[in-house]
Amino acid sequence: MNEQPFAPSQTQLSVRRSRSIVFPVLITLGCTVLLTGGFIFGAFATCNFMSSHPTKWFGFFVWGSIVGLVVVVLCVLFIAAWGIWMIVKKIREN
């Protein structure tokens, strides 16, 4: 009654997949750079310095640019921390 069909090393739960988390972060970084560039272009395209009534879209594009730049900085910091962690891990293995 207490028999297991597979040895513990053959069960699905013990299969370890080594997926790199850097690839999704690089995709996020690339998309964020493109979107931030679009927000910056939109901010410059909608700014009216000579008008007494600035458009509401200008604020949207400025906030989008700020959020995009924050995400870019966070992605770069994550990739740098991951790189340092991998170097330390290799040094400890040797």
Residue pairs with C-beta under 8 A, 6 or more apart in sequence:
8 14
21 82
22 79
22 82
25 75
25 78
25 79
25 82
26 79
28 71
28 75
29 72
29 75
29 76
29 79
32 68
32 71
32 72
32 75
33 68
33 72
35 64
35 68
36 64
36 65
36 68
36 69
36 71
36 72
39 61
39 62
39 64
39 65
39 68
40 61
40 65
42 57
42 60
42 61
42 64
43 58
43 61
43 62
43 64
43 65
46 55
46 57
46 58
46 61
47 54
47 58
48 54
48 55
48 58
